Amino acid sequence: VYTLAGTTEGALVASMNRGAGIIRASGGFKAYVQKQRMLRAPVFCFEDLYQAKYFASWIQDQLTFLQKHIQKYSARAKLVEIKTNIFGRNVDCKFYYETADAAGQNMTTICTWHSCIWIEKEFNQTQKFKVQDFVLEGNGASDKKLSYQSIHQGRGIDVVCECVIPEEILRTRLKVSSQDIIKWFTTCTNIC
C-alpha cells in the first residue's frame, strides 16, 4: 500500500517507513478512529489573578464569534471548543479544532494567531483592564513532545490501535527489547 506523506522532513518519512515495515512483518494492525482534533494553546497575561479569572470566563463567551471569525482564514478549520486554565496571572487557553482530512498544524496556527489579535483588541477596548501580553503557543499543546495532555486528551487524530510485534522483530529490526521500550516509556511519562 502506498500513501502520501505531506512533509519535507526526510527523517520523519524514514521513520514512518521503518514503522510500516515492522507492522507488515508482524502481520498488520487493527485500528479505530475515535475523533480528529488539532490543538493550539495561546497564553494571555494579566496584572493579577482576578483579572486572569475574569478573562478565563470572558473568553468562553466568545466561542461563537471566534468560530465565525476563523472562517475568514480557513474554510476547513472549525473551532469546536476553548478550555482555559489559570496559572497565577496567566490564562492558558486551549483552542480545539476539527480540520477535516488535514493534520491542521499550519491552518490552526494561522486561525489562532488572528483570533489572539482580535481577542487582545476587543478585550482591551471593551473591558476595564487590559491584556498585558500574549504568546501564540504557550507549550500547552505539547506540539511534537510527549505530555500528560497529549496522552489523556489526544491531539490530532485520536486512534485506538493494536499491533503485536514479536520480540525477535523488535530485536533484529529496531535493536531494542520490549523491556527497554516499557522502561523508557514509563520513565518519560512519569517525568512529564
TAMOJO-V130124 format. One record per residue. N is the residue number from 0. PHI is phi in radians with two decimals (999 if undefined). PSI is psi as a letter, one per 30 degrees, with the letter a starting at -180 (none if undefined). D_LAST is the distance of its C-alpha to the last C-alpha in Angstrom with 2 decimals. Layout:
N PHI PSI D_LAST
N PHI PSI D_LAST
This chain:
0 999 k 35.89
1 -1.78 k 35.32
2 -2.44 l 32.79
3 -1.46 k 32.24
4 -2.02 j 29.16
5 -1.50 i 29.21
6 -2.66 l 27.44
7 -1.87 g 28.61
8 -1.53 j 25.69
9 -1.04 e 27.57
10 -1.13 e 24.66
11 -1.14 e 23.12
12 -1.11 e 26.55
13 -1.08 e 26.89
14 -1.12 e 23.57
15 -1.09 e 24.71
16 -1.12 e 28.07
17 -1.05 e 26.69
18 -1.08 e 24.70
19 -1.09 e 27.80
20 -1.13 e 30.01
21 -1.20 e 27.98
22 -1.10 e 27.95
23 -1.05 e 31.69
24 -1.16 f 32.39
25 -1.65 g 30.66
26 1.72 g 32.85
27 1.67 a 30.83
28 -2.57 l 28.38
29 -2.08 k 28.51
30 -2.60 l 26.62
31 -2.46 k 26.67
32 -1.51 j 25.58
33 -1.57 e 24.39
34 -2.88 l 23.92
35 -2.27 j 23.45
36 -2.53 k 21.59
37 -2.07 l 20.31
38 -2.26 k 18.27
39 -2.21 k 18.74
40 -2.34 i 17.29
41 -1.24 l 19.74
42 -2.13 k 19.61
43 -1.93 k 22.97
44 -1.95 k 23.90
45 -2.34 l 26.63
46 -1.32 f 28.70
47 -2.68 l 27.56
48 -1.07 e 25.67
49 -1.15 e 28.68
50 -1.14 e 28.94
51 -1.07 e 25.29
52 -1.08 e 25.98
53 -1.05 e 29.17
54 -1.06 e 27.64
55 -1.02 e 24.91
56 -1.31 e 27.90
57 -1.02 e 30.09
58 -1.16 f 27.85
59 -1.07 e 27.72
60 -1.30 f 31.51
61 -1.68 g 31.41
62 -0.96 e 29.92
63 -1.06 e 33.35
64 -1.13 e 34.49
65 -1.10 e 31.37
66 -1.04 e 31.78
67 -1.26 e 35.30
68 -1.04 e 34.42
69 -1.14 f 31.96
70 -1.07 f 34.82
71 -1.21 f 36.46
72 -1.94 f 33.77
73 -2.75 k 32.96
74 -1.43 f 35.00
75 -1.88 f 32.12
76 -1.31 k 29.10
77 -2.12 j 29.26
78 -1.28 j 27.16
79 -1.92 f 26.65
80 -2.87 k 24.43
81 -2.21 k 22.96
82 -2.01 k 20.38
83 -2.23 k 19.77
84 -2.33 k 17.54
85 -1.72 k 19.11
86 -2.16 j 17.38
87 1.12 c 20.39
88 -1.59 g 22.84
89 -1.97 k 20.67
90 -2.07 j 20.32
91 -1.50 j 17.50
92 -1.92 k 19.45
93 -1.84 j 18.27
94 -1.68 j 21.25
95 -1.71 k 21.38
96 -2.12 l 24.04
97 -1.81 k 25.97
98 -2.26 g 27.22
99 0.96 b 29.75
100 -1.50 f 29.68
101 -1.48 l 27.81
102 -1.10 e 24.09
103 1.64 g 24.67
104 -1.02 e 22.34
105 -1.23 e 25.39
106 -1.12 e 27.35
107 -1.29 f 24.61
108 -1.14 e 23.97
109 -1.08 e 27.75
110 -1.11 e 28.11
111 -1.22 e 25.35
112 -1.04 e 26.85
113 -1.15 e 30.26
114 -1.15 e 28.97
115 -1.08 e 27.41
116 -1.08 e 30.75
117 -1.12 e 32.64
118 -1.03 e 30.46
119 -1.05 e 30.91
120 -1.12 e 34.63
121 -1.09 e 35.33
122 -1.12 e 33.48
123 -1.15 f 35.04
124 -1.46 f 38.48
125 -1.96 f 38.49
126 -1.96 l 36.64
127 -1.31 f 37.66
128 -2.29 l 34.72
129 -2.16 l 32.77
130 -1.14 k 29.42
131 -1.35 e 28.93
132 -2.96 l 26.68
133 -2.62 l 24.15
134 -2.25 k 21.81
135 -1.08 e 21.68
136 -2.31 j 17.98
137 -1.58 g 15.73
138 1.35 g 12.53
139 -1.35 f 12.13
140 -1.51 f 13.23
141 0.98 h 10.42
142 -1.12 j 13.50
143 1.07 g 13.38
144 -2.63 l 9.69
145 -1.34 k 7.31
146 -2.71 l 5.28
147 -1.00 e 6.33
148 -0.97 e 9.29
149 -1.26 f 10.47
150 -1.25 e 10.42
151 -1.63 f 12.26
152 -1.80 f 14.24
153 1.37 l 14.91
154 -2.76 k 16.00
155 1.49 b 19.28
156 -1.56 k 21.23
157 -1.61 j 19.90
158 -2.17 k 21.52
159 -1.75 k 21.75
160 -2.47 l 23.15
161 -2.48 k 24.35
162 -2.61 k 25.44
163 -1.74 j 26.53
164 -1.81 j 26.42
165 -1.07 k 28.73
166 -0.95 e 27.64
167 -1.06 e 30.44
168 -1.18 e 29.17
169 -1.00 e 25.67
170 -1.21 e 27.41
171 -1.43 e 30.10
172 -1.67 e 28.45
173 -1.93 f 24.84
174 1.02 h 25.60
175 -2.60 l 22.87
176 -1.84 l 23.11
177 -1.10 e 21.47
178 -1.11 e 20.35
179 -1.10 e 18.59
180 -1.07 e 16.73
181 -1.10 e 15.64
182 -1.01 e 14.77
183 -1.34 e 12.48
184 -1.10 e 10.92
185 -1.18 e 10.18
186 -1.11 e 9.08
187 -1.21 e 6.48
188 -1.29 f 5.32
189 -1.29 f 5.67
190 -1.31 e 3.81
191 -1.30 none 0.00
